[in-house]
Amino acid sequence: MSGWQEQIKTLIDPCVAASKVTDVVRIGAGALRDVGPIAAKVTASRRALVMADEAGFGAAGEATIQALKAAGCQVDTLIKPVNPLPSASVEEAEPFRAVLADNPDMFPVSVGSGVINDLVKYAAFETDGRYLTVATAASMDGYTSAGAPLARGGFKVTIPVRAPIAMVADLDVITSAPAEMNAWGFGDLAGKVPAGGDWILADLVGAEPIDAHAWALVQDHLSDWLAGPEGIAASDEDAVARLFVGLTAVGFAMEVHGTSRPASGADHQIAHLWEMEGLKFRGRKVSHGAAVSVGTVAALALFDWLIAQYLSRVDPAQIASHAPDLATREATLAAAITDPGIASRALDELRAKHADRAVHEARLERIAAGWGATRSRLHRHLMRQSEMVDMLRAAGAPTFAGDIGVGPHHLMATMRAAAFIRRRYTIFDFLHETGLLDAAMAAVAPKLVSNAHLKVPA
């Protein structure tokens, strides 16, 4: 039995047993044949609505329909075109929601990857239904999560919804997906490395304590899931299966914790800004996983710099007394985010997490007292930026901003703005509250153009 098969038994099956929502997860070669029996097990409905885009339907749609029909289901379809690609937005989900609302006896079946799964997940939740998802690529971690990262009015948020009642992942389909899609999933999974660092910092300052169970589900296995990245680029079944198991476990960790904290930090803040901008490269929308991959490299550059700093002797009172007040921060936000719709929503996030003088000083005291142990923990936990660049490149994922058409000034502007769009405490907030943000940004800027200047801190 291979390692990923063992992890299904020791990691995924217990997650399914503990889940309040997901009853069945089937991962394996030829798994599409089980869609019908699984649907019959999880719903009494004999009317299935298969929802997909043209790409997902081409990968697994017909086989899904035949499996459902063999189980006695009547099957209707609702297929979105891929030109243009469906957008990850509440507005894009509306046709799905409307059909389900008009046909409450229909059982929704998502066939596709990231965006389609999120659209169907949201539509099913809005109509108080359960859904089955058929995965077609190891491109992201949201198949089993209880959140739908969608834009609403142009501002991307993770909307609390229900995870699928069942997930089917046929490895014959997933390993046949375009290699770049599975590379995007590798990039999304790689983002859990700096996301873990962000959680360590949030725990240090008392902003959000680490949830030991959710942490262990992800962080205890990351090095194994990210091993052998060359296999992702080669569409090797064992490597892709290991990646998919990791992405599935991350989805369950988000359900366990109740938010996307186990999966998302500064890397995702960077990516979400680009997604809100509608970033395109060579005429194509840049995928979530590609954006996260680049955000991961940028975040790790900041962590490399931070680990080299000695903060045990910071002066809490002095730093807090010179920190910008909320009004100044609001002005900084207005300069950093010029889109009025995004800026308005970001303002709510900033106000929710802004630390007043007393809280700020207390956090700095915790940093001074705990930095030695935290610095050591970060050094042990995190990959260096150079190591991550090598792994992502081996998997076929983008690494530097230029790989997705983002210039140096655009990248640095994004990093300056990224902290404002989420109330989640990340390295951006830590650097701001320690008064080190400008120094850190100046130090890492040359290292985010190419790997020519990468150095490992002592």
C-alpha positions, 0 to 999 in steps of 0.5 A: 500500500502506497503512502497516500493510500495509507493516509486515506485510511489514517487521516481522511477516513477519520476526518469523514467520520468526524465531519458533521457534513461530509459522509463519503470521500472516494479517492482512487483510480476508476472512482467515477463508476462509484458516483451513482451508488454514492449518490443513491446512498447520500440522497433520496432524490432521483433527479440529479442536476450536473453542473459544470463548465465545458472543461470539467464536463469534458473531463468527467461529465459523460461518465458522471451522467452514465453512473447516475443514470445507472443508479436510476437517476434522471439527469439534467445538465447546466454547463457554463462556457469556458470562453470567458472562464467562469468567475469566482463570484456570487453573481456567477453562481446565480444561474445555478442557484436559480435552477435549484430554487425552482427545482427543490427536488433536484440533487446538485452534482458539481463536476469540475475544479475550483471555481465550479465547485465553489459556485455549486457549493454556494448555490446549494447552500443558498437553496438549503441543499446538499451536493456531491462534488466530482473533482477533475484536478488537484488544483486547489484545497476547497473540495472538502472545505466549508467555505466558498471563496467568492467575490461579492460586489467585486470584493472577494470573501470566503463565505461560510457554507456547507461542505459537500455531502460526498466527494468523488475523485477519480485519479485517472481523471485527475492525473489526466488534467492539464499539468499546469492545473495540478501545479496550481494545486501544488502552489496552493498547498505550498501556501500552507507553509507561510500560512503556518508561520502567520499563525505562529505569529498570531499565536505569539501576540495573542491575536489568534491561538493555534488550534492544535487539531487543525494545525496537526491535520495540515502542518504535520504532513506538509513536508510529505505532501510537497515531496517529489514535486517533479512528479507533479510536472510529470503527472505521475499518479502517485505524486498527484494522488499524494497532493490530492490527499493533502488538499483534501485534508486541508479542506477538512482542517478548515471545517474543523477550525471553522475558518480558512485560517489553517490554509490561508495567510499573507500568501492568500491576501496577495493572491486575493487582491490580484483576483479582485483586480481580474489579473490576466497574463497572456490573455488568460485569467491568472488562476488562484493557485498560480497567484498563491504560488507567487504570494507564497514566495513573496511571504517567505521572503519576508519570513526569511528577513524576519527570522534574521531579526532580534526582537527580544529587546524591543521597547513596547512603549516607544514603538506603540507611542510612534505607531500611526493611529487609525485615521492615519492607517485609513489614509494609508489604505485609501492611497494603497487601494484606489478601487472604491468598492474594494477600499470600502470593504477593506476599511471594515476589515482594517477597523475590525483588527486595528489594535489600540495603544493598550493592545498594541503595547501588550502585543509588543511585550509578548513579542519581547518575552517570546521572540527567542522561542518563536524565532526558533520555531519559525526557523524550524517550521518554515522553508527558506524562500530559495528552497520553495522556489526550487520546489515550485519550479520543479512542480511547474508552478510560477514563482516570481511575479513576472511569471504571471505578468506582474511587474516589480512595482505592482508586486510591492504595491500589492504587498503594501495593500494586502494586509488591509483586505482581511482582518486575519493577523499575518506577517504584514500586521506583525511587521506593521506593529513592530515598526519594521514594515518599511525595512522589510519591504525594502530588504525583500524587494530585490529578492522578488525579481529573480532568484539571483539574490536569494540568501539563507539567513543565518 
